[in-house]
Amino acid sequence: MAIRLFDTYLSEEDGEAYGFRTFHVYVCASILTFFSKQLKELEFQDMVLFIQHLPTSSWTDKEVSSILSQAFVYQSLFKGSPSHLK
């Protein structure tokens, strides 16, 4: 599972709007979206603790694929935005 994630990171091209750093932002956004229901129900301090210890230990390839797919969608939608990652 982790190998798939890092393989995807490493396959991203380097460049102004591409690469590991940029794609990582989209992966993080996808993870926050995935857990949005739980996060909305928490107080700030509990939310920080939740994010520090995400319940991903039981994830399979299905969840990782879902996160990566959503990250690619975010990248295709927002990489050309005027304020992209500034």
N, C-alpha and C positions, 0 to 999 in steps of 0.2 A: 504494500500500500504506500509506504513512504517513498519507495523507489519510484513509483509512478509519478508522485508529486514532484520530486526533485528532477526526474527525467524531463518533465514538462517545463520546469523552470530553466533547466540548462539548454533546452531546445529553442528557447526564445532568442530572437536576434538582438544583438547589441545595436544601439542607435539612439537617436534623440527621444523617440516616444516608445521604444521597445525595450526588451531585455528583462532581466531578473528583477531589478528594482521596481520597474513599472508594473510588471505582471503581478508581483507580490501584492501590490495595493489592491488589485482586482480580486485576488484570492482572498485577501482579508475582508473585503466588502462582501464577497460571496459567503464567507463563514458567518459574518454578522447577520446577513440576510437569512441564512439557514437557521440561526438561533434567535431570530428577531422576536418570535412570540414569547419565548422564555425571558429574553432581555427586557421586554416592555413591562413585564410583571414584577421586576426586581427594583429595589431601591438602589441608589447609586453605589454604595459600598458593596452590597451583595452582587451588583452587576460587575464590578471590578474583580471581585473574587471569582465569579463565574467565568469571566474571560481569561483569567490567569490559569484556570484549571478546567478547560473545556472538556466536556464529556465525549471525547472522541476515541477512547480506548477500544470500543466495540465496533468502530467503523470498518466497513468492508470496502471493496473496490467500488461498489455502487455509490456510496456516499462521496468518496473521493472523486469519482467521475462526475457526479452531480455538481460538486463544488467547482471543479475545473471547467466544466461546460458553462456554468454561470459566469465564471471569471472571463472566459473567452467572449461571451455575449457582452459583458460590461466593457471589455476592451474594444470590441468592434463598435459599440455605441458611443463611447466617450473619448477615444484616443485622439480625435480631431477637435475636441472642444477648445475654445479660445483660452480658457483658464485651466487647461489640463495639468493637474498635479503641480500647481504653483503655490 
